[in-house]
């Protein structure tokens, strides 16, 4: 007699399809990195780097009061070659975040900050995403993400300088 193949039960097909979608889905950090790069690019395209334009941290920091449910650290790094040029609000990963905008020569550096858990957090790491250099770290109960079109060494200098600053 001819051998007839039984069709696969529907639940096996659904399980395999669901598993393959889960495996193919990017991780939470990958999605967040893509969101950050997109936000950085938008801030450059529409000339919306800052909602508040000021090189004075005593102007930028109070500007965030009442706009966020946390007080972001705002530091002055002008003497180290990274002047503050302002700040803005953004929305990432389902929440409002603070963005402090610094500059290295002609390159803007967007520093995204929001509360987070830094227990066991790895040291800052720098990598390239879509032609931009990105750094991520957590310290003092805050998540930090910095992004710029400047080089990796320049972003590393910014991160190192920021971490060494007593107010950070």
C-alpha positions as MATLAB code, in Angstrom:
seq = 'XXXXXXXXXXXXXXXXXXXXXXXXXXXXXXXXXXXXXXXXXXXXXXXXXXXXXXXXXXXXXXXXXXXXXXXXXXXXXXXXXXXXXXXXXXXXXXXXXXXXXXXXXXXXXXXXXXXXXXXXXXXXXXXXXXXXXXXXXXXXXXXXXXXXXXXXXXXXXXXXXXXXXXXX';
ca = [
       0.000    0.000    0.000;
       1.225    3.557   -0.680;
       2.577    5.453    2.271;
       0.601    8.582    3.029;
       2.161   11.333    5.038;
       0.057   12.797    7.749;
       0.149   16.559    7.882;
       1.931   18.061   10.817;
      -0.462   19.071   13.601;
      -1.283   22.789   13.540;
       0.170   23.355   17.004;
       3.608   22.089   15.949;
       3.606   24.434   12.962;
       2.557   27.333   15.216;
       5.208   26.446   17.795;
       7.999   26.312   15.206;
       6.854   29.560   13.588;
       6.637   31.321   16.960;
      10.058   30.074   18.032;
      11.663   31.225   14.805;
      10.125   34.685   15.225;
      11.392   34.839   18.817;
      14.902   33.812   17.782;
      14.923   36.335   14.913;
      13.694   39.244   17.087;
      16.437   41.672   18.129;
      17.356   41.880   21.801;
      16.095   44.689   24.015;
      19.503   46.387   23.954;
      19.690   46.110   20.152;
      16.247   47.716   19.793;
      17.197   50.457   22.263;
      20.444   51.143   20.408;
      18.519   51.471   17.141;
      16.040   53.816   18.861;
      18.898   55.961   20.208;
      20.610   56.216   16.830;
      17.300   57.189   15.210;
      16.724   59.829   17.906;
      20.242   61.226   17.427;
      19.773   61.426   13.652;
      16.373   63.152   14.049;
      17.928   65.715   16.397;
      20.460   66.571   13.697;
      18.028   66.562   10.766;
      15.513   69.041   12.092;
      18.045   71.123   14.002;
      16.462   70.074   17.263;
      19.551   69.429   19.323;
      18.300   71.453   22.286;
      15.048   72.590   23.859;
      17.097   74.796   26.169;
      20.247   76.351   24.730;
      22.840   77.244   27.314;
      26.442   76.520   28.201;
      25.593   77.035   31.880;
      24.695   73.842   33.757;
      22.862   76.043   36.290;
      20.448   76.952   33.495;
      20.155   73.498   31.905;
      19.662   71.430   35.072;
      16.730   73.509   36.459;
      15.098   73.483   33.025;
      14.386   69.750   33.509;
      12.538   70.368   36.827;
       8.907   69.324   36.550;
       9.448   67.809   33.105;
      10.904   64.519   34.358;
      10.399   62.275   37.360;
      14.135   62.445   38.163;
      16.907   65.032   38.313;
      19.545   64.323   35.676;
      23.166   65.097   36.501;
      24.375   67.997   34.356;
      28.104   68.688   34.395;
      30.308   71.335   32.834;
      33.074   69.748   30.764;
      34.100   72.833   28.772;
      37.576   72.965   30.322;
      38.146   69.396   29.141;
      37.108   70.162   25.551;
      33.461   69.084   25.691;
      31.340   72.212   26.236;
      27.702   71.838   27.203;
      25.473   73.438   24.570;
      22.033   72.633   25.991;
      19.487   69.984   26.812;
      16.231   68.513   25.605;
      13.582   65.958   26.411;
      13.216   62.768   24.437;
      11.177   59.609   24.670;
      12.968   56.254   24.542;
      12.245   52.733   25.616;
       8.781   53.727   26.801;
       9.779   56.660   29.020;
      10.799   60.313   29.024;
      14.558   60.821   29.211;
      16.920   63.753   29.608;
      19.386   64.553   26.853;
      22.333   66.798   27.581;
      24.008   68.026   24.424;
      27.757   68.528   24.413;
      30.116   69.327   21.596;
      33.529   68.042   20.650;
      34.938   70.462   18.060;
      32.152   70.468   15.419;
      30.633   67.158   16.558;
      27.538   67.093   18.789;
      27.535   64.482   21.543;
      24.064   63.528   22.776;
      24.106   62.159   26.326;
      20.846   60.331   27.146;
      20.150   59.775   30.865;
      17.370   58.074   32.816;
      17.050   56.131   36.068;
      18.108   52.505   36.068;
      19.572   49.689   38.052;
      23.350   49.674   37.925;
      23.919   46.645   40.157;
      26.503   44.519   38.406;
      26.607   46.887   35.443;
      29.552   46.405   33.102;
      32.021   49.228   32.517;
      31.300   51.593   29.621;
      31.706   50.045   26.231;
      31.961   51.851   22.925;
      30.859   50.403   19.621;
      29.778   51.579   16.185;
      26.191   51.567   14.993;
      25.151   52.880   11.559;
      28.298   55.027   11.339;
      27.921   56.583   14.814;
      29.895   55.788   17.926;
      27.765   54.753   20.884;
      28.728   54.278   24.537;
      26.570   52.730   27.228;
      27.044   52.440   30.977;
      25.138   52.617   34.255;
      26.335   54.234   37.449;
      24.814   55.983   40.446;
      21.338   54.624   39.700;
      21.299   56.108   36.183;
      21.573   54.700   32.667;
      23.844   56.647   30.335;
      24.033   56.419   26.563;
      26.277   58.759   24.578;
      26.269   58.975   20.794;
      28.258   61.041   18.311;
      29.664   61.071   14.824;
      33.093   61.881   16.281;
      35.616   59.077   16.454;
      35.830   56.278   18.971;
      38.818   57.891   20.723;
      36.927   61.171   21.081;
      33.861   59.457   22.540;
      36.088   57.455   24.867;
      37.653   60.741   26.011;
      34.194   62.185   26.667;
      33.083   59.153   28.685;
      36.336   59.037   30.672;
      36.111   62.773   31.401;
      32.469   62.541   32.440;
      33.122   59.588   34.756;
      36.057   61.403   36.371;
      33.980   64.522   37.065;
      33.029   64.803   40.752;
      29.444   65.917   40.004;
      28.686   62.947   37.758;
];
